[in-house]
Amino acid sequence: MDHKLYLLKIALFDIKPEIWRRFVVPAGISLDRLHDVIQIVMGWKDYHINEFVIEGNRYTEDPETENDGAEESMFKLNDLIENKEQEFEYIYDFGDNWKHLLTLEENKYENPKLEARVECIDGQRACPPEDVGSVEGYYNFCEAINDIKHPEHKSYKEWIKDLPWYDNKFDIEKFDKSKTNREIMKYIRWSRSRYYS
């Protein structure tokens, strides 16, 4: 069994200041499981289809629907990415088209303080809300949510109340690493291998 760990950094394209996370995964994680981890570390809710683009090749969760690309569950990350500083893309929600850049920062990561083989190490800024309308929509949302005189302020405040993971308030600068890692631990427990008789 390969116990090697990868340290990855993920950042959203075209948003400044940058929204990013640094996290650890087993090198041999399958792309569909990597998708699950990305959803948790970024703060997405897995409402939409995704794809990875690695060395010009597409890997998606639903190649029949997308009419192109390979089934992501059939590929392991270390079979496609192995060199430090190697980059690849993760695209989520083809409507809003959230593009992420992933960078392999360490391909033999070691840290005796790690609590699990999947863990978020660091990050900055809150993930955009689902279905906010791409980068342009996100900037409009941020402007409106922070300006009580903005014509859309009240409607966005009401909308956020219906999104329980924001606790009725969206803080652009907030990233809660502890909460993220609690969600990762739930995922690890839920997705573990089980013995069936």
C-alpha positions in Angstrom: 0.0 0.0 0.0 1.3 3.5 -0.9 1.4 5.7 2.1 2.9 8.7 0.3 1.1 12.0 0.9 0.7 15.0 -1.5 0.4 18.5 -0.3 -1.8 20.5 -2.6 -2.8 24.1 -2.9 -6.0 25.1 -4.6 -7.1 28.6 -5.6 -10.0 30.0 -7.5 -9.1 31.7 -10.8 -9.9 35.4 -11.3 -10.7 36.4 -7.7 -8.6 38.9 -5.8 -7.7 38.8 -3.0 -7.2 35.1 -3.6 -9.5 32.4 -2.1 -7.3 29.4 -1.5 -6.7 26.3 0.6 -3.7 24.1 1.3 -4.5 20.4 2.1 -3.1 16.9 2.3 -4.3 13.8 0.5 -3.0 10.3 -0.1 -1.0 10.3 -3.4 -3.1 7.4 -4.7 -6.5 9.1 -4.1 -8.9 8.6 -7.0 -10.1 11.7 -8.8 -13.7 11.2 -7.7 -12.5 11.1 -4.1 -10.3 14.2 -4.7 -13.4 15.9 -6.0 -15.2 15.1 -2.7 -12.3 16.5 -0.7 -12.1 19.7 -2.8 -15.8 20.2 -2.2 -15.2 20.1 1.6 -12.1 22.2 1.7 -13.4 24.9 -0.6 -16.9 25.0 1.0 -18.9 24.0 -2.1 -22.0 21.8 -1.6 -21.6 19.4 -4.5 -24.7 20.6 -6.3 -23.1 20.6 -9.8 -21.0 18.5 -12.2 -17.2 18.9 -12.2 -14.2 18.0 -14.2 -10.4 17.9 -13.9 -8.1 19.0 -16.7 -4.7 17.4 -16.4 -2.1 17.7 -19.2 -4.9 18.6 -21.6 -7.0 15.6 -20.8 -10.5 15.8 -19.2 -11.7 13.6 -16.4 -15.3 14.0 -15.3 -17.9 12.4 -13.0 -20.3 11.9 -15.9 -18.6 11.4 -19.3 -21.8 10.2 -21.0 -23.5 13.5 -20.2 -20.5 15.6 -21.1 -19.8 13.7 -24.3 -16.1 13.9 -23.7 -13.5 13.1 -21.1 -12.8 10.0 -19.1 -14.5 8.7 -16.0 -12.7 10.3 -13.0 -13.3 7.4 -10.6 -11.0 5.2 -12.8 -7.9 7.3 -12.3 -5.6 7.9 -9.3 -3.9 11.2 -8.8 -0.4 9.9 -8.6 -0.8 8.2 -11.9 -1.4 11.6 -13.5 0.5 14.0 -11.3 3.8 13.3 -9.7 6.2 16.2 -10.0 6.5 19.1 -7.5 5.0 22.3 -8.8 2.9 20.4 -11.4 -0.4 22.2 -12.0 -3.8 21.1 -13.1 -7.4 22.5 -13.2 -10.6 21.6 -11.4 -13.8 23.1 -12.8 -17.0 23.1 -10.8 -20.5 24.1 -11.9 -20.4 24.5 -15.7 -23.1 27.3 -15.4 -21.1 29.5 -13.0 -17.8 28.0 -14.3 -15.7 28.0 -11.2 -12.2 27.3 -12.3 -9.6 26.3 -9.7 -5.9 25.9 -10.1 -4.3 23.1 -8.1 -0.5 22.9 -7.5 1.3 19.9 -6.1 3.5 21.7 -3.6 5.1 18.5 -2.0 5.0 15.0 -3.5 6.5 13.3 -0.4 4.8 15.3 2.4 5.6 14.5 6.0 4.2 16.1 9.1 4.1 14.2 12.4 1.4 16.6 13.6 -1.2 15.5 11.0 -4.3 14.0 12.5 -5.4 12.2 9.4 -4.2 11.3 5.8 -6.7 13.9 4.5 -6.5 17.2 6.2 -6.8 21.0 5.5 -3.6 22.8 6.6 -4.4 26.4 5.8 -6.6 28.7 3.8 -7.9 32.2 3.3 -11.3 33.8 2.7 -14.8 32.3 2.3 -15.9 30.3 -0.7 -18.5 32.1 -2.9 -22.1 30.9 -2.2 -23.4 28.3 -4.6 -25.2 29.7 -7.7 -24.1 33.3 -7.0 -23.5 33.7 -10.8 -19.8 33.2 -11.5 -16.9 35.6 -10.7 -18.9 38.7 -11.8 -21.9 37.6 -9.8 -19.7 37.0 -6.7 -18.2 40.5 -6.9 -21.7 42.0 -7.2 -22.8 39.8 -4.2 -19.8 41.0 -2.1 -20.5 44.6 -3.0 -24.2 44.3 -2.1 -23.9 42.3 1.1 -21.4 44.8 2.5 -23.4 48.0 1.5 -26.7 48.5 3.3 -27.6 51.1 0.7 -27.1 48.7 -2.3 -30.4 47.9 -4.0 -29.8 44.2 -3.7 -28.5 44.2 -0.1 -31.8 43.2 1.5 -32.5 40.3 -1.0 -29.0 38.9 -0.5 -29.3 39.1 3.3 -32.6 37.1 3.0 -31.0 34.6 0.6 -28.1 34.0 3.0 -30.5 33.2 5.8 -31.7 30.2 3.8 -28.1 28.9 3.5 -27.4 27.3 7.0 -23.7 26.8 6.6 -23.2 30.6 6.7 -24.9 31.0 10.1 -27.1 33.8 8.7 -24.1 35.9 7.9 -21.6 35.9 5.0 -18.1 37.0 6.1 -15.9 37.4 3.0 -12.7 37.1 5.1 -13.8 34.1 7.2 -12.3 30.6 6.7 -12.7 28.1 9.6 -10.0 25.4 9.3 -11.3 23.5 12.3 -14.9 23.3 11.0 -13.4 22.2 7.6 -11.4 19.4 9.2 -14.4 18.2 11.2 -16.3 17.9 7.9 -13.3 16.0 6.4 -13.3 13.6 9.4 -17.0 12.9 8.9 -16.3 12.2 5.2 -13.4 9.9 6.0 -15.6 7.9 8.4 -18.5 7.8 6.0 -16.4 6.7 3.0 -14.1 4.2 4.8 -13.9 0.6 3.5 -16.2 -1.8 5.3 -16.3 -5.5 5.9 -19.3 -7.2 4.5 -20.1 -10.9 5.3 
